[in-house]
Amino acid sequence: MYDNQHTRLTTWHLDGIPPAQVTEWAGDSVPVLLATYARCVEGQLPDLKKCLEAAGDLPEPADAS
């Protein structure tokens, strides 16, 4: 049962369903979801940057001085 739930929550999270919605369906809290599944989002930064660039909303890099 737990493996099925874990797989479903991971899939929803990786498919871009907002964490608040995933946790509502799961009966959990956003902090628990993010702490439990944070390792699942590794490697997504390039895709997220592409989405932000496409929207023209990529933040400027911090000044290194």
PQR file of N, CA, C, O and H, with PARSE charges and radii, in Angstrom:
ATOM      1  N   MET A   1       0.831  -1.193   0.000 -0.4000 1.5000
ATOM      2  CA  MET A   1       0.000   0.000   0.000 -0.0000 2.0000
ATOM      3  C   MET A   1       0.881   1.266   0.000  0.5500 1.7000
ATOM      4  O   MET A   1       0.643   2.194  -0.773 -0.5500 1.4000
ATOM      5  N   TYR A   2       1.905   1.289   0.879 -0.4000 1.5000
ATOM      6  CA  TYR A   2       2.764   2.468   0.965 -0.0000 2.0000
ATOM      7  C   TYR A   2       3.513   2.699  -0.337  0.5500 1.7000
ATOM      8  O   TYR A   2       3.656   3.840  -0.774 -0.5500 1.4000
ATOM      9  H   TYR A   2       2.099   0.535   1.507  0.4000 1.0000
ATOM     10  N   ASP A   3       3.994   1.623  -0.966 -0.4000 1.5000
ATOM     11  CA  ASP A   3       4.717   1.778  -2.233 -0.0000 2.0000
ATOM     12  C   ASP A   3       3.829   2.400  -3.303  0.5500 1.7000
ATOM     13  O   ASP A   3       4.282   3.243  -4.077 -0.5500 1.4000
ATOM     14  H   ASP A   3       3.878   0.695  -0.611  0.4000 1.0000
ATOM     15  N   ASN A   4       2.575   1.989  -3.346 -0.4000 1.5000
ATOM     16  CA  ASN A   4       1.628   2.546  -4.323 -0.0000 2.0000
ATOM     17  C   ASN A   4       1.416   4.037  -4.058  0.5500 1.7000
ATOM     18  O   ASN A   4       1.414   4.843  -4.989 -0.5500 1.4000
ATOM     19  H   ASN A   4       2.208   1.305  -2.717  0.4000 1.0000
ATOM     20  N   GLN A   5       1.239   4.397  -2.796 -0.4000 1.5000
ATOM     21  CA  GLN A   5       1.045   5.804  -2.451 -0.0000 2.0000
ATOM     22  C   GLN A   5       2.298   6.606  -2.783  0.5500 1.7000
ATOM     23  O   GLN A   5       2.213   7.694  -3.354 -0.5500 1.4000
ATOM     24  H   GLN A   5       1.240   3.743  -2.040  0.4000 1.0000
ATOM     25  N   HIS A   6       3.449   6.073  -2.429 -0.4000 1.5000
ATOM     26  CA  HIS A   6       4.707   6.764  -2.705 -0.0000 2.0000
ATOM     27  C   HIS A   6       4.875   7.004  -4.210  0.5500 1.7000
ATOM     28  O   HIS A   6       5.262   8.094  -4.631 -0.5500 1.4000
ATOM     29  H   HIS A   6       3.519   5.189  -1.966  0.4000 1.0000
ATOM     30  N   THR A   7       4.584   5.989  -5.004 -0.4000 1.5000
ATOM     31  CA  THR A   7       4.702   6.111  -6.461 -0.0000 2.0000
ATOM     32  C   THR A   7       3.741   7.167  -6.989  0.5500 1.7000
ATOM     33  O   THR A   7       4.121   7.991  -7.820 -0.5500 1.4000
ATOM     34  H   THR A   7       4.269   5.104  -4.662  0.4000 1.0000
ATOM     35  N   ARG A   8       2.522   7.149  -6.520 -0.4000 1.5000
ATOM     36  CA  ARG A   8       1.513   8.106  -6.993 -0.0000 2.0000
ATOM     37  C   ARG A   8       1.907   9.531  -6.615  0.5500 1.7000
ATOM     38  O   ARG A   8       1.852  10.429  -7.455 -0.5500 1.4000
ATOM     39  H   ARG A   8       2.214   6.480  -5.845  0.4000 1.0000
ATOM     40  N   LEU A   9       2.304   9.750  -5.359 -0.4000 1.5000
ATOM     41  CA  LEU A   9       2.673  11.095  -4.922 -0.0000 2.0000
ATOM     42  C   LEU A   9       3.902  11.603  -5.675  0.5500 1.7000
ATOM     43  O   LEU A   9       3.966  12.771  -6.058 -0.5500 1.4000
ATOM     44  H   LEU A   9       2.349   9.020  -4.676  0.4000 1.0000
ATOM     45  N   THR A  10       4.866  10.724  -5.882 -0.4000 1.5000
ATOM     46  CA  THR A  10       6.058  11.102  -6.638 -0.0000 2.0000
ATOM     47  C   THR A  10       5.684  11.496  -8.063  0.5500 1.7000
ATOM     48  O   THR A  10       6.170  12.502  -8.580 -0.5500 1.4000
ATOM     49  H   THR A  10       4.814   9.775  -5.571  0.4000 1.0000
ATOM     50  N   THR A  11       4.833  10.715  -8.689 -0.4000 1.5000
ATOM     51  CA  THR A  11       4.405  10.999 -10.058 -0.0000 2.0000
ATOM     52  C   THR A  11       3.689  12.340 -10.136  0.5500 1.7000
ATOM     53  O   THR A  11       3.979  13.152 -11.015 -0.5500 1.4000
ATOM     54  H   THR A  11       4.438   9.898  -8.269  0.4000 1.0000
ATOM     55  N   TRP A  12       2.768  12.572  -9.232 -0.4000 1.5000
ATOM     56  CA  TRP A  12       2.044  13.854  -9.232 -0.0000 2.0000
ATOM     57  C   TRP A  12       3.009  15.008  -9.040  0.5500 1.7000
ATOM     58  O   TRP A  12       2.934  16.021  -9.736 -0.5500 1.4000
ATOM     59  H   TRP A  12       2.533  11.912  -8.518  0.4000 1.0000
ATOM     60  N   HIS A  13       3.917  14.844  -8.086 -0.4000 1.5000
ATOM     61  CA  HIS A  13       4.880  15.902  -7.778 -0.0000 2.0000
ATOM     62  C   HIS A  13       5.761  16.196  -9.001  0.5500 1.7000
ATOM     63  O   HIS A  13       5.976  17.359  -9.339 -0.5500 1.4000
ATOM     64  H   HIS A  13       3.979  14.021  -7.521  0.4000 1.0000
ATOM     65  N   LEU A  14       6.262  15.172  -9.650 -0.4000 1.5000
ATOM     66  CA  LEU A  14       7.123  15.347 -10.815 -0.0000 2.0000
ATOM     67  C   LEU A  14       6.367  15.835 -12.038  0.5500 1.7000
ATOM     68  O   LEU A  14       6.957  16.451 -12.926 -0.5500 1.4000
ATOM     69  H   LEU A  14       6.087  14.226  -9.375  0.4000 1.0000
ATOM     70  N   ASP A  15       5.068  15.568 -12.096 -0.4000 1.5000
ATOM     71  CA  ASP A  15       4.254  16.038 -13.216 -0.0000 2.0000
ATOM     72  C   ASP A  15       3.879  17.511 -13.086  0.5500 1.7000
ATOM     73  O   ASP A  15       3.205  18.071 -13.951 -0.5500 1.4000
ATOM     74  H   ASP A  15       4.588  15.067 -11.375  0.4000 1.0000
ATOM     75  N   GLY A  16       4.323  18.129 -11.995 -0.4000 1.5000
ATOM     76  CA  GLY A  16       4.100  19.559 -11.841 -0.0000 2.0000
ATOM     77  C   GLY A  16       2.816  19.939 -11.135  0.5500 1.7000
ATOM     78  O   GLY A  16       2.444  21.112 -11.124 -0.5500 1.4000
ATOM     79  H   GLY A  16       4.870  17.675 -11.292  0.4000 1.0000
ATOM     80  N   ILE A  17       2.132  18.973 -10.546 -0.4000 1.5000
ATOM     81  CA  ILE A  17       0.941  19.313  -9.774 -0.0000 2.0000
ATOM     82  C   ILE A  17       1.407  20.069  -8.534  0.5500 1.7000
ATOM     83  O   ILE A  17       2.321  19.608  -7.851 -0.5500 1.4000
ATOM     84  H   ILE A  17       2.435  18.020 -10.555  0.4000 1.0000
ATOM     85  N   PRO A  18       0.813  21.203  -8.228 -0.5600 1.5000
ATOM     86  CA  PRO A  18       1.275  22.005  -7.094  0.2800 2.0000
ATOM     87  C   PRO A  18       1.305  21.193  -5.794  0.5500 1.7000
ATOM     88  O   PRO A  18       0.394  20.412  -5.521 -0.5500 1.4000
ATOM     89  N   PRO A  19       2.357  21.385  -4.999 -0.5600 1.5000
ATOM     90  CA  PRO A  19       2.473  20.632  -3.751  0.2800 2.0000
ATOM     91  C   PRO A  19       1.252  20.743  -2.837  0.5500 1.7000
ATOM     92  O   PRO A  19       0.884  19.775  -2.172 -0.5500 1.4000
ATOM     93  N   ALA A  20       0.627  21.918  -2.803 -0.4000 1.5000
ATOM     94  CA  ALA A  20      -0.556  22.075  -1.951 -0.0000 2.0000
ATOM     95  C   ALA A  20      -1.674  21.131  -2.385  0.5500 1.7000
ATOM     96  O   ALA A  20      -2.384  20.582  -1.542 -0.5500 1.4000
ATOM     97  H   ALA A  20       0.927  22.704  -3.343  0.4000 1.0000
ATOM     98  N   GLN A  21      -1.834  20.940  -3.692 -0.4000 1.5000
ATOM     99  CA  GLN A  21      -2.866  20.031  -4.183 -0.0000 2.0000
ATOM    100  C   GLN A  21      -2.505  18.579  -3.883  0.5500 1.7000
ATOM    101  O   GLN A  21      -3.353  17.802  -3.446 -0.5500 1.4000
ATOM    102  H   GLN A  21      -1.257  21.385  -4.376  0.4000 1.0000
ATOM    103  N   VAL A  22      -1.249  18.217  -4.119 -0.4000 1.5000
ATOM    104  CA  VAL A  22      -0.796  16.848  -3.843 -0.0000 2.0000
ATOM    105  C   VAL A  22      -1.021  16.512  -2.374  0.5500 1.7000
ATOM    106  O   VAL A  22      -1.515  15.434  -2.042 -0.5500 1.4000
ATOM    107  H   VAL A  22      -0.559  18.848  -4.474  0.4000 1.0000
ATOM    108  N   THR A  23      -0.654  17.445  -1.498 -0.4000 1.5000
ATOM    109  CA  THR A  23      -0.807  17.159  -0.071 -0.0000 2.0000
ATOM    110  C   THR A  23      -2.267  17.109   0.354  0.5500 1.7000
ATOM    111  O   THR A  23      -2.622  16.369   1.272 -0.5500 1.4000
ATOM    112  H   THR A  23      -0.253  18.321  -1.768  0.4000 1.0000
ATOM    113  N   GLU A  24      -3.104  17.883  -0.302 -0.4000 1.5000
ATOM    114  CA  GLU A  24      -4.545  17.791   0.009 -0.0000 2.0000
ATOM    115  C   GLU A  24      -5.058  16.402  -0.326  0.5500 1.7000
ATOM    116  O   GLU A  24      -5.779  15.793   0.466 -0.5500 1.4000
ATOM    117  H   GLU A  24      -2.815  18.483  -1.048  0.4000 1.0000
ATOM    118  N   TRP A  25      -4.689  15.898  -1.500 -0.4000 1.5000
ATOM    119  CA  TRP A  25      -5.113  14.556  -1.897 -0.0000 2.0000
ATOM    120  C   TRP A  25      -4.523  13.478  -0.994  0.5500 1.7000
ATOM    121  O   TRP A  25      -5.170  12.469  -0.712 -0.5500 1.4000
ATOM    122  H   TRP A  25      -4.103  16.393  -2.143  0.4000 1.0000
ATOM    123  N   ALA A  26      -3.275  13.703  -0.540 -0.4000 1.5000
ATOM    124  CA  ALA A  26      -2.573  12.693   0.256 -0.0000 2.0000
ATOM    125  C   ALA A  26      -2.911  12.774   1.737  0.5500 1.7000
ATOM    126  O   ALA A  26      -2.658  11.829   2.484 -0.5500 1.4000
ATOM    127  H   ALA A  26      -2.750  14.523  -0.770  0.4000 1.0000
ATOM    128  N   GLY A  27      -3.481  13.895   2.166 -0.4000 1.5000
ATOM    129  CA  GLY A  27      -3.759  14.062   3.584 -0.0000 2.0000
ATOM    130  C   GLY A  27      -2.488  14.357   4.381  0.5500 1.7000
ATOM    131  O   GLY A  27      -2.385  13.995   5.553 -0.5500 1.4000
ATOM    132  H   GLY A  27      -3.687  14.663   1.559  0.4000 1.0000
ATOM    133  N   ASP A  28      -1.539  15.007   3.748 -0.4000 1.5000
ATOM    134  CA  ASP A  28      -0.271  15.359   4.372 -0.0000 2.0000
ATOM    135  C   ASP A  28      -0.137  16.872   4.384  0.5500 1.7000
ATOM    136  O   ASP A  28      -1.077  17.589   4.039 -0.5500 1.4000
ATOM    137  H   ASP A  28      -1.623  15.301   2.796  0.4000 1.0000
ATOM    138  N   SER A  29       1.027  17.351   4.780 -0.4000 1.5000
ATOM    139  CA  SER A  29       1.305  18.789   4.729 -0.0000 2.0000
ATOM    140  C   SER A  29       2.380  19.046   3.679  0.5500 1.7000
ATOM    141  O   SER A  29       3.132  18.141   3.317 -0.5500 1.4000
ATOM    142  H   SER A  29       1.790  16.768   5.060  0.4000 1.0000
ATOM    143  N   VAL A  30       2.448  20.274   3.197 -0.4000 1.5000
ATOM    144  CA  VAL A  30       3.455  20.640   2.195 -0.0000 2.0000
ATOM    145  C   VAL A  30       4.865  20.417   2.735  0.5500 1.7000
ATOM    146  O   VAL A  30       5.697  19.869   2.012 -0.5500 1.4000
ATOM    147  H   VAL A  30       1.837  21.009   3.492  0.4000 1.0000
ATOM    148  N   PRO A  31       5.178  20.820   3.984 -0.5600 1.5000
ATOM    149  CA  PRO A  31       6.542  20.565   4.478  0.2800 2.0000
ATOM    150  C   PRO A  31       6.905  19.076   4.495  0.5500 1.7000
ATOM    151  O   PRO A  31       8.036  18.705   4.182 -0.5500 1.4000
ATOM    152  N   VAL A  32       5.943  18.228   4.862 -0.4000 1.5000
ATOM    153  CA  VAL A  32       6.212  16.781   4.865 -0.0000 2.0000
ATOM    154  C   VAL A  32       6.446  16.291   3.439  0.5500 1.7000
ATOM    155  O   VAL A  32       7.369  15.515   3.194 -0.5500 1.4000
ATOM    156  H   VAL A  32       5.024  18.529   5.116  0.4000 1.0000
ATOM    157  N   LEU A  33       5.620  16.736   2.503 -0.4000 1.5000
ATOM    158  CA  LEU A  33       5.780  16.334   1.107 -0.0000 2.0000
ATOM    159  C   LEU A  33       7.147  16.738   0.582  0.5500 1.7000
ATOM    160  O   LEU A  33       7.856  15.922  -0.008 -0.5500 1.4000
ATOM    161  H   LEU A  33       4.869  17.367   2.702  0.4000 1.0000
ATOM    162  N   LEU A  34       7.517  17.990   0.793 -0.4000 1.5000
ATOM    163  CA  LEU A  34       8.781  18.481   0.260 -0.0000 2.0000
ATOM    164  C   LEU A  34       9.977  17.818   0.937  0.5500 1.7000
ATOM    165  O   LEU A  34      10.985  17.549   0.284 -0.5500 1.4000
ATOM    166  H   LEU A  34       6.941  18.652   1.272  0.4000 1.0000
ATOM    167  N   ALA A  35       9.876  17.555   2.229 -0.4000 1.5000
ATOM    168  CA  ALA A  35      10.973  16.881   2.927 -0.0000 2.0000
ATOM    169  C   ALA A  35      11.110  15.435   2.467  0.5500 1.7000
ATOM    170  O   ALA A  35      12.221  14.921   2.335 -0.5500 1.4000
ATOM    171  H   ALA A  35       9.057  17.774   2.759  0.4000 1.0000
ATOM    172  N   THR A  36       9.987  14.787   2.226 -0.4000 1.5000
ATOM    173  CA  THR A  36       9.995  13.376   1.834 -0.0000 2.0000
ATOM    174  C   THR A  36      10.405  13.190   0.386  0.5500 1.7000
ATOM    175  O   THR A  36      11.143  12.258   0.066 -0.5500 1.4000
ATOM    176  H   THR A  36       9.085  15.204   2.334  0.4000 1.0000
ATOM    177  N   TYR A  37       9.936  14.062  -0.490 -0.4000 1.5000
ATOM    178  CA  TYR A  37      10.128  13.860  -1.918 -0.0000 2.0000
ATOM    179  C   TYR A  37      11.125  14.828  -2.547  0.5500 1.7000
ATOM    180  O   TYR A  37      11.228  14.890  -3.772 -0.5500 1.4000
ATOM    181  H   TYR A  37       9.337  14.819  -0.230  0.4000 1.0000
ATOM    182  N   ALA A  38      11.859  15.581  -1.738 -0.4000 1.5000
ATOM    183  CA  ALA A  38      12.819  16.552  -2.277 -0.0000 2.0000
ATOM    184  C   ALA A  38      13.828  15.890  -3.198  0.5500 1.7000
ATOM    185  O   ALA A  38      14.213  16.474  -4.211 -0.5500 1.4000
ATOM    186  H   ALA A  38      11.775  15.531  -0.743  0.4000 1.0000
ATOM    187  N   ARG A  39      14.261  14.689  -2.868 -0.4000 1.5000
ATOM    188  CA  ARG A  39      15.255  14.009  -3.706 -0.0000 2.0000
ATOM    189  C   ARG A  39      14.691  13.653  -5.080  0.5500 1.7000
ATOM    190  O   ARG A  39      15.457  13.382  -6.005 -0.5500 1.4000
ATOM    191  H   ARG A  39      13.948  14.214  -2.045  0.4000 1.0000
ATOM    192  N   CYS A  40      13.385  13.648  -5.228 -0.4000 1.5000
ATOM    193  CA  CYS A  40      12.757  13.298  -6.508 -0.0000 2.0000
ATOM    194  C   CYS A  40      12.858  14.420  -7.525  0.5500 1.7000
ATOM    195  O   CYS A  40      12.734  14.178  -8.726 -0.5500 1.4000
ATOM    196  H   CYS A  40      12.763  13.868  -4.476  0.4000 1.0000
ATOM    197  N   VAL A  41      13.079  15.627  -7.071 -0.4000 1.5000
ATOM    198  CA  VAL A  41      13.111  16.757  -8.000 -0.0000 2.0000
ATOM    199  C   VAL A  41      14.517  17.117  -8.438  0.5500 1.7000
ATOM    200  O   VAL A  41      14.705  18.071  -9.193 -0.5500 1.4000
ATOM    201  H   VAL A  41      13.181  15.823  -6.095  0.4000 1.0000
ATOM    202  N   GLU A  42      15.514  16.363  -7.973 -0.4000 1.5000
ATOM    203  CA  GLU A  42      16.880  16.619  -8.412 -0.0000 2.0000
ATOM    204  C   GLU A  42      16.960  16.481  -9.928  0.5500 1.7000
ATOM    205  O   GLU A  42      16.346  15.590 -10.514 -0.5500 1.4000
ATOM    206  H   GLU A  42      15.362  15.588  -7.360  0.4000 1.0000
ATOM    207  N   GLY A  43      17.710  17.358 -10.547 -0.4000 1.5000
ATOM    208  CA  GLY A  43      17.885  17.295 -11.988 -0.0000 2.0000
ATOM    209  C   GLY A  43      16.825  18.052 -12.769  0.5500 1.7000
ATOM    210  O   GLY A  43      16.880  18.082 -13.998 -0.5500 1.4000
ATOM    211  H   GLY A  43      18.209  18.083 -10.071  0.4000 1.0000
ATOM    212  N   GLN A  44      15.869  18.660 -12.098 -0.4000 1.5000
ATOM    213  CA  GLN A  44      14.807  19.376 -12.789 -0.0000 2.0000
ATOM    214  C   GLN A  44      15.142  20.846 -13.045  0.5500 1.7000
ATOM    215  O   GLN A  44      14.402  21.527 -13.755 -0.5500 1.4000
ATOM    216  H   GLN A  44      15.824  18.635 -11.099  0.4000 1.0000
ATOM    217  N   LEU A  45      16.245  21.346 -12.479 -0.4000 1.5000
ATOM    218  CA  LEU A  45      16.563  22.763 -12.614 -0.0000 2.0000
ATOM    219  C   LEU A  45      16.663  23.224 -14.063  0.5500 1.7000
ATOM    220  O   LEU A  45      16.134  24.290 -14.378 -0.5500 1.4000
ATOM    221  H   LEU A  45      16.846  20.793 -11.903  0.4000 1.0000
ATOM    222  N   PRO A  46      17.313  22.482 -14.966 -0.5600 1.5000
ATOM    223  CA  PRO A  46      17.356  22.942 -16.362  0.2800 2.0000
ATOM    224  C   PRO A  46      15.958  23.115 -16.972  0.5500 1.7000
ATOM    225  O   PRO A  46      15.720  24.083 -17.694 -0.5500 1.4000
ATOM    226  N   ASP A  47      15.040  22.197 -16.692 -0.4000 1.5000
ATOM    227  CA  ASP A  47      13.683  22.314 -17.231 -0.0000 2.0000
ATOM    228  C   ASP A  47      12.955  23.511 -16.619  0.5500 1.7000
ATOM    229  O   ASP A  47      12.232  24.228 -17.311 -0.5500 1.4000
ATOM    230  H   ASP A  47      15.233  21.411 -16.105  0.4000 1.0000
ATOM    231  N   LEU A  48      13.151  23.719 -15.315 -0.4000 1.5000
ATOM    232  CA  LEU A  48      12.509  24.859 -14.668 -0.0000 2.0000
ATOM    233  C   LEU A  48      13.033  26.170 -15.221  0.5500 1.7000
ATOM    234  O   LEU A  48      12.266  27.110 -15.429 -0.5500 1.4000
ATOM    235  H   LEU A  48      13.738  23.137 -14.752  0.4000 1.0000
ATOM    236  N   LYS A  49      14.343  26.241 -15.463 -0.4000 1.5000
ATOM    237  CA  LYS A  49      14.925  27.460 -16.039 -0.0000 2.0000
ATOM    238  C   LYS A  49      14.357  27.728 -17.429  0.5500 1.7000
ATOM    239  O   LYS A  49      14.083  28.878 -17.772 -0.5500 1.4000
ATOM    240  H   LYS A  49      14.966  25.478 -15.294  0.4000 1.0000
ATOM    241  N   LYS A  50      14.177  26.674 -18.235 -0.4000 1.5000
ATOM    242  CA  LYS A  50      13.593  26.850 -19.570 -0.0000 2.0000
ATOM    243  C   LYS A  50      12.191  27.430 -19.473  0.5500 1.7000
ATOM    244  O   LYS A  50      11.830  28.311 -20.254 -0.5500 1.4000
ATOM    245  H   LYS A  50      14.399  25.740 -17.957  0.4000 1.0000
ATOM    246  N   CYS A  51      11.397  26.947 -18.524 -0.4000 1.5000
ATOM    247  CA  CYS A  51      10.031  27.462 -18.345 -0.0000 2.0000
ATOM    248  C   CYS A  51      10.060  28.933 -17.952  0.5500 1.7000
ATOM    249  O   CYS A  51       9.280  29.735 -18.465 -0.5500 1.4000
ATOM    250  H   CYS A  51      11.690  26.232 -17.889  0.4000 1.0000
ATOM    251  N   LEU A  52      10.970  29.285 -17.032 -0.4000 1.5000
ATOM    252  CA  LEU A  52      11.072  30.676 -16.608 -0.0000 2.0000
ATOM    253  C   LEU A  52      11.577  31.570 -17.735  0.5500 1.7000
ATOM    254  O   LEU A  52      11.094  32.689 -17.908 -0.5500 1.4000
ATOM    255  H   LEU A  52      11.604  28.634 -16.615  0.4000 1.0000
ATOM    256  N   GLU A  53      12.543  31.081 -18.499 -0.4000 1.5000
ATOM    257  CA  GLU A  53      13.057  31.866 -19.626 -0.0000 2.0000
ATOM    258  C   GLU A  53      11.961  32.087 -20.661  0.5500 1.7000
ATOM    259  O   GLU A  53      11.826  33.185 -21.202 -0.5500 1.4000
ATOM    260  H   GLU A  53      12.936  30.172 -18.359  0.4000 1.0000
ATOM    261  N   ALA A  54      11.184  31.052 -20.936 -0.4000 1.5000
ATOM    262  CA  ALA A  54      10.102  31.163 -21.913 -0.0000 2.0000
ATOM    263  C   ALA A  54       9.061  32.181 -21.463  0.5500 1.7000
ATOM    264  O   ALA A  54       8.453  32.863 -22.288 -0.5500 1.4000
ATOM    265  H   ALA A  54      11.294  30.160 -20.497  0.4000 1.0000
ATOM    266  N   ALA A  55       8.862  32.279 -20.167 -0.4000 1.5000
ATOM    267  CA  ALA A  55       7.898  33.236 -19.627 -0.0000 2.0000
ATOM    268  C   ALA A  55       8.516  34.619 -19.443  0.5500 1.7000
ATOM    269  O   ALA A  55       7.822  35.573 -19.091 -0.5500 1.4000
ATOM    270  H   ALA A  55       9.356  31.725 -19.497  0.4000 1.0000
ATOM    271  N   GLY A  56       9.837  34.725 -19.684 -0.4000 1.5000
ATOM    272  CA  GLY A  56      10.521  35.998 -19.493 -0.0000 2.0000
ATOM    273  C   GLY A  56      10.633  36.368 -18.024  0.5500 1.7000
ATOM    274  O   GLY A  56      10.689  37.549 -17.680 -0.5500 1.4000
ATOM    275  H   GLY A  56      10.401  33.950 -19.970  0.4000 1.0000
ATOM    276  N   ASP A  57      10.667  35.363 -17.157 -0.4000 1.5000
ATOM    277  CA  ASP A  57      10.613  35.615 -15.723 -0.0000 2.0000
ATOM    278  C   ASP A  57      11.800  35.028 -14.974  0.5500 1.7000
ATOM    279  O   ASP A  57      11.706  34.782 -13.771 -0.5500 1.4000
ATOM    280  H   ASP A  57      10.622  34.404 -17.437  0.4000 1.0000
ATOM    281  N   LEU A  58      12.914  34.798 -15.661 -0.4000 1.5000
ATOM    282  CA  LEU A  58      14.106  34.252 -15.010 -0.0000 2.0000
ATOM    283  C   LEU A  58      14.784  35.368 -14.229  0.5500 1.7000
ATOM    284  O   LEU A  58      15.114  36.406 -14.802 -0.5500 1.4000
ATOM    285  H   LEU A  58      12.989  34.998 -16.638  0.4000 1.0000
ATOM    286  N   PRO A  59      15.000  35.171 -12.911 -0.5600 1.5000
ATOM    287  CA  PRO A  59      15.639  36.219 -12.129  0.2800 2.0000
ATOM    288  C   PRO A  59      17.066  36.476 -12.572  0.5500 1.7000
ATOM    289  O   PRO A  59      17.750  35.574 -13.056 -0.5500 1.4000
ATOM    290  N   GLU A  60      17.509  37.706 -12.403 -0.4000 1.5000
ATOM    291  CA  GLU A  60      18.886  38.072 -12.724 -0.0000 2.0000
ATOM    292  C   GLU A  60      19.815  37.421 -11.699  0.5500 1.7000
ATOM    293  O   GLU A  60      19.460  37.322 -10.524 -0.5500 1.4000
ATOM    294  H   GLU A  60      16.954  38.438 -12.009  0.4000 1.0000
ATOM    295  N   PRO A  61      21.006  36.975 -12.129 -0.5600 1.5000
ATOM    296  CA  PRO A  61      21.955  36.417 -11.154  0.2800 2.0000
ATOM    297  C   PRO A  61      22.383  37.480 -10.154  0.5500 1.7000
ATOM    298  O   PRO A  61      22.474  38.662 -10.485 -0.5500 1.4000
ATOM    299  N   ALA A  62      22.648  37.041  -8.917 -0.4000 1.5000
ATOM    300  CA  ALA A  62      23.101  37.962  -7.881 -0.0000 2.0000
ATOM    301  C   ALA A  62      24.493  38.488  -8.243  0.5500 1.7000
ATOM    302  O   ALA A  62      25.309  37.767  -8.818 -0.5500 1.4000
ATOM    303  H   ALA A  62      22.575  36.080  -8.648  0.4000 1.0000
ATOM    304  N   ASP A  63      24.748  39.731  -7.903 -0.4000 1.5000
ATOM    305  CA  ASP A  63      26.048  40.332  -8.156 -0.0000 2.0000
ATOM    306  C   ASP A  63      27.092  39.663  -7.264  0.5500 1.7000
ATOM    307  O   ASP A  63      26.932  39.620  -6.045 -0.5500 1.4000
ATOM    308  H   ASP A  63      24.085  40.316  -7.436  0.4000 1.0000
ATOM    309  N   ALA A  64      28.143  39.150  -7.860 -0.4000 1.5000
ATOM    310  CA  ALA A  64      29.162  38.394  -7.122 -0.0000 2.0000
ATOM    311  C   ALA A  64      30.171  39.290  -6.425  0.5500 1.7000
ATOM    312  O   ALA A  64      31.115  38.779  -5.821 -0.5500 1.4000
ATOM    313  H   ALA A  64      28.273  39.185  -8.851  0.4000 1.0000
ATOM    314  N   SER A  65      30.011  40.608  -6.485 -0.4000 1.5000
ATOM    315  CA  SER A  65      31.017  41.469  -5.862 -0.0000 2.0000
ATOM    316  C   SER A  65      30.803  41.612  -4.387  0.5500 1.7000
ATOM    317  O   SER A  65      31.567  42.307  -3.716 -0.5500 1.4000
ATOM    318  H   SER A  65      29.245  41.023  -6.975  0.4000 1.0000
TER
END
